[in-house]
Amino acid sequence: MTFDVVIDEFERRRDRLADEVARILAAEIPAYAQLSSPEFDAELRRTIGDHHDALVAFLRGGRCLEPADLDYVRRSAAERARIGLPLADYLRSLRLGQRRLWEELIAIAGRRSASFLADATRNVMDFIDYAALMAAEVYLEEQQTLLAEADRVRRDLLEELLLGREPAPGPGRAIARSAGLHGAARCLLILAVVNTPELDERRLRHAAIVLERAVAERVRPLVVVRQHEIVVVRAVTKEPVRLTEPLQKARRALGGDGIDLSIGASTVHHSPGTLPAAYTEAISAAELSRTRRGLLVLGELRAFDYMVMRADDTTGRLVPSLRHQFADRDVKSAGTGAETLHAYVAAGLNAKTAADRLGIHANTIHYRLGRIAEDTGCDLRSLDDIVDLMVAFHLASPPNSPSLGTASPAG
């Protein structure tokens, strides 16, 4: 059987092979079965037919391939990227289709056509390699374009939300709805400030993905990288919201990769319309996080804790100097006074409960509290005096040390 006779017969089987390859792809690749629809199936068969035609033309022509010969691959690769088909599945479909066409050529030629096999093998392999390389390049180019466009839409959406505006109809509103950020949906905002200088885009994206996975609930949150910060806006479908542990794990993992973040999370807000205030809260939390090992979730604090943490120099000047002096001495020594006061406040001013939590005898904690009262002039039954001491200890604490502001006097 001559070369031309084999190609003629192969060409006559075009439509049957297109149907057969389409069935193979749907059976072997779940993503193709999921995408199946009259429109998609028809487009898939056209693409397989185009591939068959290009292979026939190449085998007949016996010349080097040009990009124009495979325009159908460019169209197909771009379309597969746009509909979200994974690259691995797309490349596998090419391999499966090419293998089936090659098997058909061999079957037509038969064992007696050694000359055909010798000529065709090299040519078909060149064609397959060239087509696969172009498909991968076009797919990745289109994917990068789509990612860039999606990033732009998310950034624009975030800017609208941070201005307190309702997203206009279009892709931005669709993303907001998919993230659960519409109507009276409850939400919170997480801000991660990047402290590592000159972090490239790839590593910023990696950090954003790690944070997203740490806080994602039922729907994917809105995640946007903005220069030196990563903003995550997450819908809240149930309370209480516990973010400290997952965010701390994510922060430690990223720290191991050389990415240092200061993370602040806002309180829960009752609608996306108040996200400007949530962003302001998250900025404040990120700044305060520098004295709390890089992470502060405002929604997990009591109001009293927050007020103590916000104590500044003016607040400090309102506290008698004797109490500052005691706090300074204690922080520079064993910190027993701070530990005792913390336990006493956390126990609702119950000395026995505080002793149990510290694992010490009740007489011991009464002795310690007596010394604090004597050295500071405080009445430890007075909320005002306790607040003075809490502020003094907070201002005396070095950066990155645990803050006293972790429990209210109400326990």
C-alpha positions in Angstrom: 0.0 0.0 0.0 1.5 3.3 -1.1 1.9 6.4 1.0 -0.7 8.4 -0.8 -3.3 5.5 -0.7 -2.9 5.3 3.1 -3.4 9.1 3.5 -6.4 9.0 1.2 -8.1 6.3 3.3 -7.1 8.1 6.5 -8.7 11.3 5.2 -12.0 9.5 4.3 -12.3 8.4 7.9 -12.1 11.9 9.3 -15.7 12.3 10.7 -15.8 8.9 12.2 -12.5 9.4 13.9 -13.6 12.8 15.2 -16.7 11.2 16.8 -14.6 8.3 18.2 -11.9 10.6 19.7 -14.5 12.8 21.3 -16.1 9.7 23.0 -12.6 8.6 24.2 -12.0 12.0 25.8 -15.3 12.0 27.6 -14.7 8.5 28.9 -11.1 9.0 30.0 -11.1 12.6 31.3 -13.8 13.5 33.9 -13.4 17.2 33.2 -14.5 16.7 29.5 -17.5 14.7 30.6 -18.5 17.5 33.0 -18.2 20.1 30.3 -20.3 18.1 27.9 -23.1 20.1 26.2 -24.4 20.3 22.6 -22.3 23.4 22.0 -19.1 22.1 23.6 -19.4 18.6 22.0 -19.8 20.2 18.5 -16.8 22.5 19.1 -14.7 19.5 20.3 -15.5 17.5 17.2 -14.7 20.5 14.9 -11.3 20.8 16.7 -10.5 17.1 16.3 -11.5 17.3 12.7 -9.2 20.4 12.2 -6.4 18.4 13.9 -7.0 15.5 11.5 -7.0 17.9 8.5 -3.7 19.5 9.6 -2.1 16.2 10.1 -3.2 15.0 6.6 -1.9 18.3 5.0 1.4 18.0 6.8 1.9 14.4 5.7 1.1 15.2 2.1 3.2 18.3 2.0 6.4 17.0 3.5 7.5 20.4 4.7 8.4 22.1 8.0 5.4 23.2 10.1 4.6 26.9 10.4 2.5 28.5 13.2 -0.2 29.3 10.7 -0.7 25.5 10.0 -1.9 25.1 13.6 -4.1 28.1 14.1 -6.9 25.7 15.3 -4.6 24.7 18.2 -4.2 28.3 19.2 -8.0 28.8 19.2 -8.6 25.5 21.1 -5.9 26.2 23.7 -7.2 29.7 24.4 -10.8 28.4 24.7 -9.8 25.6 27.1 -8.0 28.1 29.3 -11.0 30.4 29.3 -13.5 27.7 30.4 -11.1 26.7 33.2 -10.1 23.2 31.9 -6.9 22.2 33.8 -3.8 22.3 31.7 -2.9 18.7 32.6 -6.3 17.5 31.3 -5.9 19.6 28.1 -2.5 18.1 27.3 -3.8 14.6 28.1 -6.6 15.1 25.6 -4.1 16.0 23.0 -2.1 12.9 23.7 -5.1 10.6 23.6 -6.4 12.1 20.4 -3.0 11.9 18.7 -2.5 8.3 19.8 -5.9 7.3 18.4 -5.1 9.0 15.0 -1.7 7.3 14.9 -3.3 3.9 15.6 -5.7 4.4 12.8 -2.9 5.3 10.4 -1.0 2.1 11.4 -4.1 0.0 11.0 -4.7 1.4 7.4 -1.1 0.9 6.4 -0.9 -2.7 7.6 2.3 -4.7 8.4 3.4 -4.7 4.8 3.9 -1.0 4.5 7.3 -0.7 6.1 8.3 2.2 3.9 5.2 4.1 5.1 6.0 3.5 8.7 9.5 4.7 8.3 8.5 7.9 6.7 5.4 8.6 8.7 6.7 7.8 12.1 9.2 10.7 12.1 6.8 13.1 10.5 3.9 12.3 12.8 6.1 12.6 15.9 7.4 16.0 14.7 3.8 17.1 14.2 2.7 15.9 17.6 5.6 17.6 19.4 5.0 20.9 17.6 1.3 20.9 18.2 1.7 20.0 21.9 4.3 22.7 22.4 2.2 25.4 20.8 -0.9 24.2 22.8 0.9 24.5 26.1 2.4 27.9 25.2 -0.9 29.4 24.1 -2.8 27.9 27.1 -0.3 29.4 29.6 -0.4 32.8 27.8 -4.2 32.9 27.9 -4.2 31.7 31.5 -1.9 34.5 32.5 -4.1 37.0 30.6 -7.1 35.7 32.4 -5.4 35.8 35.8 -4.3 39.4 35.2 -7.8 40.4 34.2 -9.3 38.6 37.2 -6.8 40.4 39.5 -7.8 43.7 38.0 -11.5 43.0 38.6 -10.9 41.9 42.2 -8.7 45.0 42.9 -11.4 47.3 41.4 -14.1 45.5 43.4 -12.1 46.0 46.6 -11.6 49.7 45.9 -15.3 50.1 45.4 -16.1 48.2 48.7 -13.5 50.3 50.6 -15.2 53.4 49.4 -18.5 52.1 50.7 -20.0 51.7 47.3 -22.3 48.9 46.0 -20.5 47.1 43.2 -21.9 48.0 39.7 -23.4 45.2 37.6 -20.7 43.1 35.9 -17.8 40.9 36.8 -17.1 42.7 40.0 -20.6 42.2 41.4 -20.5 38.5 40.3 -17.2 38.0 42.3 -18.7 39.8 45.3 -21.8 37.5 45.2 -19.6 34.4 44.8 -17.7 35.5 48.0 -20.9 36.0 49.9 -20.5 39.8 50.0 -23.9 41.2 49.1 -27.0 42.5 50.8 -26.9 42.4 54.6 -24.2 39.7 54.7 -22.0 39.8 57.8 -18.3 40.0 57.0 -14.8 40.9 58.3 -11.6 42.1 56.8 -8.1 40.7 57.3 -5.1 42.8 56.5 -1.6 41.3 56.2 1.2 43.8 55.9 4.3 42.4 54.2 7.4 43.2 56.2 9.8 41.4 54.0 11.4 43.9 51.5 11.3 43.4 47.8 9.0 40.3 47.8 8.4 39.3 44.2 4.9 38.7 42.7 5.1 35.0 42.8 5.9 34.9 46.5 3.2 37.5 47.2 0.7 35.2 45.4 1.9 32.3 47.4 1.3 34.2 50.7 -2.2 35.2 49.6 -3.1 31.6 48.8 -1.9 30.4 52.2 -3.9 33.1 54.0 -7.0 32.3 51.8 -6.8 28.6 52.7 -6.4 29.4 56.4 -9.6 31.5 56.7 -11.8 30.1 53.9 -15.2 28.8 55.1 -18.1 27.8 52.9 -17.2 30.2 50.1 -13.9 31.5 48.8 -13.2 34.9 50.3 -12.2 38.0 48.2 -8.4 38.1 48.2 -6.4 41.0 46.8 -2.7 41.8 46.7 -2.1 45.5 46.9 1.6 46.4 46.7 2.9 45.6 50.3 -0.3 44.3 51.7 -2.7 41.4 51.3 -6.4 42.1 51.9 -8.9 39.3 52.6 -12.6 40.0 52.9 -14.5 37.0 54.2 -18.3 36.5 54.7 -19.3 35.4 58.1 -22.0 32.7 58.2 -21.6 31.5 61.7 -20.3 32.9 65.0 -18.1 32.9 67.0 -15.4 33.4 64.5 -12.1 31.9 65.5 -9.2 33.0 63.4 -6.2 33.4 65.7 -5.1 29.7 65.5 -5.4 29.2 61.7 -3.9 32.6 61.0 -1.0 32.0 63.4 -0.3 28.6 61.7 -0.3 30.3 58.3 1.9 33.1 59.6 4.5 30.6 61.0 4.4 28.6 57.8 5.1 31.7 55.7 7.8 32.8 58.1 9.5 29.5 57.4 9.5 30.5 53.7 11.1 33.8 54.6 7.9 35.9 54.4 7.2 38.0 57.5 3.7 39.4 57.9 2.0 41.6 60.5 -1.7 40.5 60.4 -4.7 42.3 61.8 -8.3 41.3 61.5 -11.4 43.5 62.0 -14.4 42.9 64.1 -17.5 41.3 62.4 -19.4 43.9 60.4 -23.1 43.6 59.6 -22.9 44.4 55.9 -20.3 45.0 53.2 -21.4 48.7 53.3 -19.3 49.2 56.4 -16.1 47.7 55.0 -14.3 51.1 55.1 -14.6 51.0 58.9 -13.5 47.3 58.9 -10.4 48.3 56.9 -9.5 51.0 59.4 -9.9 48.5 62.2 -7.7 46.0 60.4 -5.0 48.6 59.9 -5.1 49.4 63.6 -5.0 45.7 64.5 -2.0 45.1 62.2 -0.1 48.0 63.9 -0.9 46.7 67.4 0.0 43.1 66.3 3.7 44.1 66.5 3.4 43.8 70.3 1.5 40.6 70.0 3.8 38.4 68.0 2.6 39.6 64.6 -1.1 38.8 64.8 -4.2 40.5 66.4 -7.8 39.4 65.7 -10.0 42.2 67.2 -13.1 40.1 67.2 -11.6 37.8 69.8 -10.9 40.6 72.3 -13.1 42.1 75.0 -13.7 45.8 74.9 -11.6 46.2 78.0 -8.7 44.4 76.4 -8.8 46.7 73.4 -8.9 49.8 75.6 -5.8 48.7 77.5 -4.0 47.9 74.3 -4.7 51.4 72.9 -3.1 53.0 75.9 -0.6 55.7 74.7 1.7 58.2 76.3 -1.1 60.5 77.3 -2.9 57.6 78.9 0.3 56.7 80.7 0.6 60.2 82.2 -2.8 59.8 83.8 -1.4 56.8 85.8 0.4 57.6 89.0 4.2 57.3 88.7 4.4 54.8 91.6 2.5 52.3 89.5 4.7 52.8 86.5 7.8 52.3 88.7 6.4 49.0 90.0 5.5 47.8 86.5 9.0 48.7 85.2 10.7 46.8 88.0 8.4 43.8 87.6 8.9 43.5 83.8 12.7 43.7 84.2 12.7 41.0 86.8 10.7 37.7 86.9 7.4 39.3 85.9 5.6 37.7 88.9 3.4 40.8 89.5 2.2 40.9 85.9 1.5 37.2 86.0 -0.4 37.4 89.2 -2.5 40.5 88.2 -3.3 38.8 84.9 -4.6 35.7 86.6 -6.5 37.7 89.1 -8.3 39.8 86.4 -9.0 36.7 84.3 -10.6 35.0 87.3 -13.0 37.9 87.9 -11.0 39.3 90.8 -11.4 35.9 92.6 -8.1 35.2 94.4 -8.8 31.5 95.0 -9.7 30.8 91.3 -6.6 32.7 90.2 -4.4 30.6 92.6 -5.9 27.4 91.1 -5.1 28.6 87.6 -1.6 29.5 88.5 -1.1 26.2 90.4 -0.1 27.9 93.7 -1.5 28.0 97.2 -4.2 30.5 98.0 -1.9 32.1 100.7 0.7 32.7 98.1 -1.5 34.7 95.8 -2.9 36.7 98.7 0.7 37.5 99.7 1.5 38.6 96.1 -1.6 40.7 95.8 -0.8 42.3 99.1 2.7 43.3 98.0 1.3 44.7 94.7 -1.2 46.8 96.7 1.5 48.0 99.2 4.1 48.9 96.5 1.6 50.7 94.2 -0.9 52.1 96.6 -3.7 50.4 94.7 -6.9 49.0 96.1 -7.2 45.7 94.1 -11.0 45.7 94.7 -11.2 49.0 92.7 -11.7 48.7 88.9 -10.1 52.2 88.4 -6.9 51.1 90.2 -6.8 47.8 88.3 -7.1 49.7 85.0 -4.2 51.9 86.1 -2.0 48.9 86.7 -3.0 47.2 83.5 -2.1 50.3 81.5 1.2 50.6 83.4 2.1 46.9 82.6 1.1 47.3 79.0 3.3 50.4 78.5 6.2 48.7 80.4 6.0 45.5 78.3 8.7 45.2 75.6 7.6 44.7 71.9 6.5 41.2 71.0 5.8 40.2 74.5 2.4 38.8 75.5 0.1 41.7 76.5 -1.8 41.9 79.7 -4.9 42.9 77.7 -6.3 39.4 77.2 -9.2 39.3 79.7 -11.6 41.7 81.1 -12.3 42.1 84.8 -15.6 40.5 84.3 -13.8 37.3 83.5 
